[in-house]
Amino acid sequence: MTLLYADSEVAAALDATTTVDAMRDALLAAYDGRLVAPPRAAAPLAGGRMVLTAGHLVDEWYGFRSYDTFGHPQAEQLVVLHDAGTGTIRAVAVGEELGSRRTGGLGGVAVDALARPDAATLAVIGSGRQAWSQVWAAAAVRPLRDVVVYSRSAARRDAFAARVRAELGVPSRPATDPGAAVTGRDIVVLATTSPTPVLHAVDLSPGTHVNAVGFKQRDRSEFGTDLLDAADLLVTDSPAQAADYRPPMLAATPPYAGRLRDLGGILAGAVPGRTTADQISVFCSTGLSGTEVFLLDRLTRVAAPTR
């Protein structure tokens, strides 16, 4: 029987620790070739695109995710999980929650692998769904003691800080300036829809780790090349997908492409990660294809007892 999950069921079953653990397993599987995850494909439509990502965990499952770029208020993503042996559809998830938690989980893995072990303060630039999922996952891998949030909207940053206090139990406050928000922070999350830089590397302190989740392409990016120049450690979850961006992803173009490391390789111990406390590390999230399906498979396993 095909299992169907809505956002409420995804939220109830997938806590941050489970999600981060699943994404760590997915990155390791991709690095050793067990998770086959080609770059995303897109079909141009009038006024937008329909985007498809797919993945295949060898001998276990295959599946895909589809979504559009129209920005409709009621838009939903679709994730479908097939059994590799029979082709039957094991599960379907409809909504935004699975994809959001997937992206947050990848960010949580990056924080766990790249941030200093004693990292405990965080600044988040942005106040939307992706910003929340990043902080939610970071709190599962580091004992956060302070979160500062900046957003152009005073009401949204106030509401975000209140949510951090209420749901994560972490002291949180709004900031009125992005530069002041990130100065002295151990972890910085960039999760905006801005096509122009909202962060300047000069505001970062030595040892900071940055998760960049929003636009990061040559002609539209929420950060500038100054951040890449300042980074001692430049990492992504999918070098192949980074190289396939159109327009090109900044970190996958010269002179940065040769420095871009694979997060899965760092997790596997095959690629060096942070080596000193004062290094600045930057994670450029691409959203490794197939990880949505990986998380849907994990969801079916943790939610099975309640079905």
Steps between C-alpha positions, in 0.01 A plus 500: 500500500632843407554729799395864459651774718384859538702776665347441842601133498853582381540755779372259763731215400827666398677673785828683444727221623335239276516735203866592547593134545318410177678774306837392636429147380389635160818703452716201589299281263544754220873525562555125478274463195205322659272802457483590132396866485523678162469880480147638491311546175257778413221546250451865401141617528338835432613720787695231688636146503402155620802347672568128544757332724553126519696245697566127515631315805650195332294183549258674737292779347474774242284808482462864413387843616318759290429867572453826312649848518183705450479602865129427536382528862341154485786329312603154621784261437454132416743228611450142382680189632509179291617157611803408287412132488138526392452855374203549728445841654575462869428855610400846383550830685309811395584845636799708602607349831704204375709714266551767762612251763728332246679830432521574871638154567777548243584830668506326837749245369717784369494676838587176679787420262643849448420732791729511802409236759433776753280708267200624698391836356314539173385784276238441233439741213149429375177407672324259265448123488859422399645728767296318763599152386869594514478625859279202596764257371798695638346482847504120472878482446630787715383617847394847384484760774413807292335565161486842334269550201502771238225554245396810307160467667499594867182301557647186340827513691313553826274204424797281401687577822188423701464165322862407576438571868169313508582192290874454546535641851795713390536870591443703185473866405450704184767723346451814294824470302639189324864595561450539871301176508783284363796660679633270770269212406628142485247396233334715234204391288420682176150405386352786300347559158731794436676506161762741639741456795355535849823392674849648487793279593667780695223469761582135574722403790782242474369146542149570370313238303252617234210306349390667173157376393360768266612625158870438440545544124720731299233755415284460810638414841426584863878526558792636301833354397650663810346217704658237275834682516484503880409132529777267610265208437248504214255208492187384318271198523520430125800612292334359187180691562695817584680478166167454320336821628370741236620776539814349655531470875765744622691239700515268198669758275869601486689569717279325758408174326831334581446571871142372521484188718239226526319486835449125453876457461561692822251278682672191361842623616631508142504880469644733766263724690564767763850473646525812721259694717549831318416376149194641325294224339224551244242241397330574167182291510376367167243256635650170382253332266347184637520610863127581507426141401759377750318691773162370387635146530625578851159650581325176405726314743460730801128556444414135427405414860230768495347382173 
